[in-house]
Structures are given as structure tokens and as C-alpha cells.
Amino acid sequence: MKKYRYIYASELKSEEKLFDDLDGIFRDHGISGRPANNIRLGISEAFTNAMLHGNDADVTKSVELRVEVNAGVLTADIIDEGHGNPEAVSGKSLPGLWQENGRGIALIEIVCDDVGYGRNEATGGLQVTLTFRLTGKRKEHGKLIP
């Protein structure tokens, strides 16, 4: 099992560093193709939500990313310092096609094998836990695929 931990300022330029850090994890574990794309997309959406909605783009607040790779599964925790309600996020319905905002949560739930929402004890902020299966069958659009 390998664990990684990163802290980012709540500013848009932090996303570039996030992608560099994810690429390093992918290199360490030989992750590429569809799994890498799904991980990048899911974490990026959760990260942007944490930065903009959780922390209100307040650069004095940070977003923490914890990644664990173990036995063909990558788990990522994205933690903000906001006051979001985990129950309000979980199970959100898919927005209309032309709606400008609100598609991120639905997109996260499509590309991940499992998504959990909770309150982080240390920061009091929202913690989103994303799980990606790297081997075997995985869920896509509600169905298991090879």
C-alpha cells in the first residue's frame, strides 16, 4: 500500500500542481488509459468543487488531497475547510443539459466506482471519498464493465 498527501491553496493555479502530482502517482503505479482519465476527471471535479464551493475561493483556506493505492484500487479523499452539508451533496439529481452549473457531482458519480461524502473531523469541512478500481470489472453508467 502506498499513500500520498498534498495540500493546495484555494486558487485556480493549484489545479496545475494537482495534475502534476496525479501524473507522478500514475507513473509510480503504471496507471494509464481510461483508469487514469477517470481518476483525473473525478479528482479534478471534486477538487474544483472544494476550492470554489467549499472554500469560497478563499486563498487563505486549503484543499487537501489524500491518495491511497492498494491491491488494484485507488482511493482519493478531497477535503475542504468549508461548511458544506454532506447530505445536500449526496444523491443530487442530474441537472438539465443546458444548465451552467451542477453537473460536476453527477460526473464524479459516473467516473468513480464509489463516492462517499462526510464531514472531516480535523477541518470541519466536507470530505469527498472517491474509489476507482484499477483492475477487473468496474462500474460505468451503473453497469459493470470489464
C-alpha positions in Angstrom: 0.0 0.0 0.0 1.3 3.5 -0.9 -0.1 6.7 0.5 0.2 10.3 -0.8 -0.8 13.6 0.8 -0.9 17.0 -0.8 -2.1 20.4 0.4 -3.2 23.1 -2.2 -4.2 26.7 -1.8 -7.8 27.5 -2.9 -6.7 29.2 -6.1 -7.2 28.1 -9.7 -3.4 27.8 -10.4 -3.3 25.0 -7.8 -5.1 22.7 -10.3 -2.0 22.6 -12.5 0.1 21.3 -9.5 -2.7 18.8 -8.7 -2.4 17.4 -12.3 1.4 17.2 -11.9 1.0 15.3 -8.6 -1.5 12.9 -10.1 0.8 12.2 -13.1 3.5 11.3 -10.6 1.2 8.8 -8.9 0.2 7.4 -12.3 3.9 6.9 -13.2 4.6 5.2 -9.8 1.8 2.7 -10.3 1.7 2.3 -14.1 -1.8 3.7 -14.3 -2.8 4.9 -17.8 -5.6 5.0 -20.3 -9.2 5.0 -19.2 -8.5 4.5 -15.5 -6.1 7.5 -15.4 -8.6 9.6 -17.3 -11.4 8.7 -15.0 -9.3 9.4 -11.9 -8.1 12.7 -13.3 -11.6 13.8 -14.1 -13.2 12.7 -10.8 -10.5 14.2 -8.6 -10.4 17.4 -10.7 -14.2 17.9 -10.4 -14.1 17.2 -6.6 -11.1 19.5 -6.2 -12.7 22.4 -8.1 -15.9 22.0 -6.0 -13.9 22.0 -2.8 -12.0 25.1 -3.9 -14.9 27.1 -5.3 -17.9 26.0 -3.3 -16.4 24.6 -0.1 -13.8 27.2 0.5 -15.5 30.0 -1.5 -12.2 30.5 -3.4 -10.7 31.9 -0.2 -6.9 31.7 -0.8 -6.3 31.5 3.0 -8.1 28.1 3.0 -6.7 25.0 1.6 -7.8 21.8 -0.1 -6.2 18.5 1.0 -5.8 15.5 -1.3 -5.0 12.1 0.2 -4.5 9.2 -2.2 -4.0 5.6 -1.4 -3.2 2.9 -3.9 -3.7 -0.7 -2.6 -4.5 -4.0 -4.3 -5.8 -2.7 -7.6 -7.9 0.1 -6.0 -7.1 3.9 -5.8 -8.9 5.8 -3.2 -8.8 9.6 -3.0 -10.1 11.9 -0.3 -10.6 15.6 -1.2 -11.1 17.7 1.9 -12.0 21.4 2.1 -12.3 23.8 5.0 -15.9 24.9 4.3 -19.2 24.2 6.0 -20.9 22.2 3.3 -23.6 19.7 4.2 -22.7 16.1 3.1 -26.4 15.2 2.9 -27.1 18.0 0.5 -24.4 16.8 -1.9 -25.1 13.1 -1.9 -27.7 11.9 -4.3 -28.1 15.1 -6.2 -30.2 14.7 -9.3 -28.6 15.2 -12.8 -29.1 18.8 -13.9 -30.6 19.8 -17.2 -28.3 19.6 -20.3 -28.0 23.3 -20.7 -27.7 24.2 -17.0 -24.5 26.1 -16.5 -23.6 24.6 -13.0 -24.2 21.5 -11.1 -23.0 18.7 -13.4 -19.8 18.1 -11.5 -21.3 15.8 -8.8 -23.1 13.7 -11.4 -20.0 13.5 -13.5 -18.0 12.4 -10.4 -20.5 9.6 -9.7 -20.3 8.4 -13.3 -16.5 8.0 -13.5 -16.0 6.6 -10.0 -16.7 3.1 -8.7 -17.9 4.5 -5.4 -18.3 8.0 -3.9 -18.8 9.0 -0.3 -19.5 12.3 1.4 -18.8 13.2 5.0 -17.5 15.7 7.5 -13.8 15.8 8.1 -13.0 15.8 11.8 -9.8 17.8 11.5 -11.0 20.7 9.3 -14.8 20.5 9.9 -15.0 20.7 6.1 -16.6 18.4 3.6 -14.7 15.2 2.7 -15.4 13.5 -0.6 -14.0 10.0 -0.9 -13.6 8.6 -4.4 -12.9 5.0 -5.2 -11.5 3.7 -8.5 -11.0 0.1 -9.3 -7.8 -0.2 -11.4 -8.2 -3.9 -12.4 -11.1 -6.2 -13.1 -14.6 -5.1 -13.7 -15.7 -1.6 -12.9 -18.9 0.4 -12.9 -19.7 2.6 -15.8 -23.1 4.3 -16.1 -24.5 2.0 -13.4 -23.3 -1.2 -15.2 -20.3 -3.4 -14.6 -17.8 -3.5 -17.5 -14.6 -5.3 -18.0 
